Amino acid sequence: MADKIKRVLLLFWHMIWPLLLYEATGTLVRSELALLFPEKEPEQLALPAMGVTAAAACVFLGKLYQEQCCSTQSRGKRRKKDYFLLFAWSAAAGAGSCLLFNSLILSIPGLRAGAKEVSRLIYRPSLTVQLLCTGLVIPLAEELLFRAVGYRNLRRELPVSGAAAVSALWFALFHGNPVQGTYAFLTGLCLALLFEWTDSLRAVWSFHAAANLVSLAATEIGERIEAQAPRAFFLCLGAAGGMLLVWSFYRIKNKRGWKT
């Protein structure tokens, strides 16, 4: 019993300390940006602060991930064609998940207003900042934190279902509000399965980046056509996203050799 409690506490520590360091870095970055740009409103600095925090976190999280990889059995080489297919299917799955989950969230009246408020905060900076932060740096840092390090630690003690559920819940709580939390939980489940099947940081990074980029485009286009397009259009778009997600995951799961 004592050994089991010790293992649980050790697992909790391995999960929490990278997150605490990530949050401490974020607090420091936000403070420094506020001092450097006192004329800017906090909302204008929110996304840039997240991007700088993520870039800094990639340094220590990447080193931690490399240490974990070195401690496990080395993998064989994959063909370049296999890499291309994996990234393409992962990106397609990410795009499909974005359309599906956003469609589900926007169909819930209580979450719809919150989604617009979150969009106003995230999509306020320039397009270049949005693309760099949400499409590149932030997905890499979050995948290092929640899948490459976090999920890998959970799998040492839990089965796939338990590790996926805990990592998805952890990912949802990290986002701090009901709208992003709901979206993050659903996305986190998909990302945990993808990492389980492929053991590839690049695959989950491709999924996450594609989902964020599609979200950027969908938000921009959706605001322009929301008043004219019928509700059925967005439901069909969500259904199409769901089919793309299922098809891509089917192709990934049923192709052998991702883990070698």
C-alpha positions in Angstrom: 0.0 0.0 0.0 2.8 2.4 0.9 4.6 1.6 -2.3 1.4 2.3 -4.3 0.9 5.7 -2.6 4.6 6.6 -3.2 4.1 5.8 -6.9 1.0 7.9 -7.2 2.7 10.9 -5.4 5.7 10.5 -7.7 3.5 10.4 -10.8 1.7 13.5 -9.6 5.0 15.3 -9.0 6.3 14.4 -12.5 3.0 15.7 -13.9 2.8 18.9 -12.0 6.3 20.4 -11.9 6.6 21.0 -15.6 3.2 22.8 -15.5 4.3 24.9 -12.5 7.4 25.9 -14.3 5.4 26.7 -17.5 3.0 28.9 -15.5 5.8 30.7 -13.6 7.4 31.5 -17.0 4.1 32.8 -18.2 3.7 35.1 -15.2 7.2 36.5 -15.7 6.6 37.1 -19.4 3.3 38.9 -18.9 4.9 41.1 -16.3 7.8 42.0 -18.5 5.6 42.7 -21.5 3.4 44.9 -19.4 6.5 47.0 -18.4 7.8 47.1 -21.9 4.5 48.1 -23.5 2.6 50.1 -20.9 0.4 51.7 -23.7 -0.9 48.3 -24.7 -4.1 46.9 -23.2 -3.7 43.5 -21.4 -5.9 41.8 -24.1 -3.5 43.0 -26.8 -0.6 41.4 -25.0 -2.3 38.1 -24.1 -1.5 36.1 -27.2 2.1 37.5 -27.7 2.7 36.6 -24.0 1.4 33.1 -24.6 3.7 32.8 -27.6 6.8 33.9 -25.8 6.0 31.7 -22.9 5.6 28.7 -25.2 8.9 29.4 -27.0 10.7 29.5 -23.7 8.9 26.4 -22.4 9.9 24.5 -25.5 13.6 24.7 -24.4 13.2 22.9 -21.1 10.3 20.7 -22.2 12.3 19.6 -25.3 15.3 18.7 -23.2 13.0 16.7 -20.8 11.4 14.9 -23.7 14.8 14.0 -25.2 15.9 12.6 -21.9 12.8 10.4 -21.7 13.4 9.2 -25.3 17.0 8.4 -24.6 15.9 6.3 -21.6 13.7 4.1 -23.7 14.5 1.7 -26.5 15.6 3.5 -29.7 13.2 3.3 -32.6 14.0 2.2 -36.1 14.0 4.6 -39.1 10.8 5.3 -40.9 10.7 6.0 -44.6 10.2 9.6 -45.7 7.0 8.6 -47.4 5.7 7.2 -44.1 6.5 10.4 -42.3 4.7 12.4 -45.0 1.6 10.2 -44.7 1.6 10.4 -41.0 1.8 14.2 -40.9 -0.8 14.6 -43.7 -3.3 12.3 -41.9 -2.6 13.9 -38.6 -3.1 17.4 -40.0 -6.3 16.2 -41.7 -7.6 14.7 -38.4 -6.8 18.0 -36.6 -8.7 20.0 -39.2 -11.7 17.7 -39.0 -11.7 17.8 -35.2 -11.7 21.6 -35.2 -14.7 21.7 -37.5 -16.6 19.0 -35.5 -15.9 20.2 -32.0 -16.5 23.9 -32.8 -19.8 23.0 -34.4 -20.8 21.1 -31.3 -19.8 23.9 -29.0 -21.5 26.6 -31.0 -24.7 24.6 -31.0 -24.9 25.0 -27.2 -26.4 28.4 -26.3 -24.6 28.8 -23.0 -21.2 28.2 -24.7 -21.8 30.2 -27.9 -21.4 33.7 -26.2 -18.3 32.5 -24.4 -16.8 31.3 -27.6 -17.1 34.7 -29.2 -15.5 36.3 -26.1 -12.6 33.9 -26.4 -12.2 34.6 -30.1 -12.1 38.3 -29.4 -9.2 37.8 -27.0 -7.2 35.3 -29.1 -7.7 36.8 -32.6 -7.1 40.5 -31.6 -3.4 40.7 -32.5 -2.1 40.9 -36.1 -2.5 37.9 -38.4 1.2 37.3 -38.3 1.3 37.0 -34.5 -1.8 34.7 -34.6 -0.2 32.4 -37.2 3.2 32.3 -35.4 1.7 31.8 -31.9 -1.4 29.6 -32.4 -0.2 27.8 -35.5 3.4 27.0 -34.6 4.9 27.8 -31.1 2.0 27.2 -28.8 1.0 23.8 -30.3 4.5 22.6 -30.0 4.9 23.6 -26.3 1.5 22.2 -25.3 2.2 18.9 -27.1 5.5 18.6 -25.3 3.9 19.4 -22.0 0.7 17.3 -22.2 1.5 14.4 -24.6 5.2 13.9 -25.0 5.9 14.4 -21.3 2.6 14.2 -19.5 0.8 11.4 -21.3 4.0 9.4 -21.4 4.3 9.6 -17.6 0.7 8.6 -17.2 1.1 5.5 -19.4 3.7 4.1 -17.0 0.9 3.7 -14.4 -2.4 3.7 -16.3 -4.0 1.9 -19.2 -4.7 3.8 -22.4 -8.3 4.8 -21.5 -7.2 6.1 -18.0 -4.2 7.9 -19.3 -6.1 9.5 -22.2 -8.9 10.7 -19.9 -6.6 12.1 -17.2 -4.4 13.9 -19.8 -7.5 15.3 -21.6 -8.9 16.6 -18.3 -5.6 18.1 -17.3 -5.4 19.7 -20.7 -9.0 21.1 -20.3 -8.3 22.5 -16.8 -5.2 24.2 -18.1 -7.3 26.3 -20.5 -9.2 27.8 -17.6 -12.7 28.5 -19.0 -15.7 26.4 -20.0 -15.5 27.1 -23.7 -11.8 26.3 -24.2 -12.0 23.6 -21.6 -14.7 21.7 -23.4 -12.9 22.0 -26.7 -9.6 21.1 -25.1 -11.0 18.0 -23.4 -12.4 16.6 -26.7 -9.2 17.5 -28.6 -7.1 16.1 -25.8 -8.7 12.7 -26.1 -7.9 12.6 -29.8 -4.4 13.8 -29.3 -3.8 11.1 -26.6 -5.0 8.4 -28.9 -2.8 9.7 -31.7 0.3 9.8 -29.5 -0.5 6.3 -28.3 -0.8 4.9 -31.8 2.3 6.7 -33.2 4.5 7.7 -30.3 5.3 10.8 -32.5 5.6 14.3 -31.2 5.5 15.6 -34.8 2.2 13.8 -35.4 0.4 15.4 -32.5 2.1 18.8 -33.3 0.7 18.5 -36.9 -2.7 17.7 -35.5 -2.7 20.5 -33.0 -1.3 23.1 -35.4 -3.8 22.2 -38.2 -6.7 22.4 -35.7 -5.6 25.9 -34.6 -5.0 27.2 -38.2 -8.4 25.9 -39.3 -9.9 27.6 -36.3 -8.3 30.9 -37.4 -9.7 30.6 -40.9 -13.1 29.4 -39.7 -13.4 32.3 -37.2 -12.6 34.8 -39.9 -14.9 33.4 -42.5 -17.6 32.5 -40.0 -17.9 36.1 -38.7 -18.6 37.3 -42.3 -21.1 34.7 -43.3 -22.8 33.9 -40.0 -25.8 36.2 -40.7 -26.4 34.9 -44.2 -25.6 31.2 -43.9 -28.3 28.9 -42.6 -27.7 26.9 -39.4 -27.8 23.7 -41.4 -24.6 24.9 -43.2 -22.6 24.9 -40.0 -24.1 21.5 -39.0 -23.1 20.0 -42.3 -19.6 21.5 -41.9 -19.3 19.9 -38.5 -20.5 16.6 -39.9 -17.9 16.8 -42.7 -15.2 17.5 -40.1 -16.3 14.5 -38.1 -16.0 12.2 -41.1 -12.6 13.6 -41.9 -11.5 13.0 -38.4 -12.8 9.4 -38.3 -11.3 8.6 -41.8 -7.9 10.0 -40.9 -7.8 8.2 -37.6 -8.8 4.9 -39.3 -5.9 5.3 -41.7 -3.4 6.1 -39.0 -4.6 3.3 -36.6 -4.7 0.6 -39.2 -1.3 1.3 -40.7 1.3 -0.7 -38.9 4.8 0.4 -38.3 4.4 3.9 -36.7 6.0 2.5 -33.6 9.2 0.7 -34.5 
